[in-house]
Amino acid sequence: MNSRRDIEEIYTARDDADADEFRDAYEETRRSYEFGILTHTLRKAAGLTQKELATRMGTTASVIARLEAGGTSPTFATLERLADALGVQLRLEVADATDLPAVTFGAA
């Protein structure tokens, strides 16, 4: 493993792995950010402050701020509490799986 070629192969493999890690991290961050925008938009449409929404959800305003900033990925329990607090339904659907039902969180 002393040849220049072996060293280049190691760097190439590392760079490919780093690119995959970066892509995965970027996608997770993008989804959290988009969910944050949705949360903020729904809260504003309901005419609620972060503190009011937090009270309805049984949490703190700082948790709502983190959600809206995209700083966290919500759990299913959080999604359900959010939907209930806002009086909306959030639906989880699997793309290209038309035979699977959607999962709905929140008020009917």
N, C-alpha and C positions, 0 to 999 in steps of 0.2 A: 504494500500500500504506500510505497514511496514515490510512485510516479505522479506526474502532474495531472494525468488523466483521472486517476483515482481521487485526487483532491477536488478536481472540478466536479466530478460526479457527486461527491459528498455535498458540496456547496449547492449544486443544482437541486438535489433531493431536499436539502434543508429549505431552500428558497421556495420550492413547490409546497412543502408542508406549511411554511409561514404564510404563503398566499392563501391556502385553504383555511387556515386558522383566522386570518384577517377577514376573509370573505364571510365566514360563519359569524364572527363577532360583529361585523358590519350589519349583517342581516338581522341579528338579534337586536342590535341597537336601533336599527331602522323601524322594526316592528314596535318596540317600546315607545319610540318617538311618535309614531303614527297613532298608537293607542292613547298617548298623552294628549295629542291634539283632539282626538275624539272625546276624551274625558272632559277636557276644557270646554269644548264646544257644547257638549250636552249639559254641563253644569251651568254655563252661561245662559243657554236656552231655557233652562228651568228657573232662571233668576236667583240662583243660589250663590252664596259666597263659599269659599273653600271650607270655612269653619262650619257653616250650616250643613254642607254636604257631609263633612266629617261627622257631625253630630248624628245625622240620619243613619250613617253607616256604622256608628259605634267605634270611631277611630279618631285620629287627630288631624288637624289642618296640615301638619307637616307631611303626613302620609299622602294626603290629596295633592299637595304641592309636588311631591316626588313622582306620583302617578302622572300628573300633568306635564312634568318636565321630561318624562320618558326615562326617569332614573331607576325604574324598577319594572319587573315583569310581573303582572298580577296573577294571583292564583285563581282557580275556579271559584273559591269561596269569596274572594274579593270581587270578582266579576258579578256574582250573584247579588252581593250586598250593594254594589254600585248600581246595578240595574234596578233593584228594588227601591233604593233611595231616590233615584231619578224618575221612577215610574215608567221605565222603558223596558223593552226586551232586547237582549243581546243574543244573537244567534251564532253558533259555531257550526260551520259547514265544512265538509271535506270536498275539495275541488276534484272533479272528475270521478266522483263516486256517487252517481245519481241514485243508486239503490240504497244508500245510507241516509237515515233521517238526520236532520239538523238537531243540535242540542240548543235549547233556549234557556236563557237565564233571565230572571226578573219577572216583573208584573205582566199579566196577560192582557 
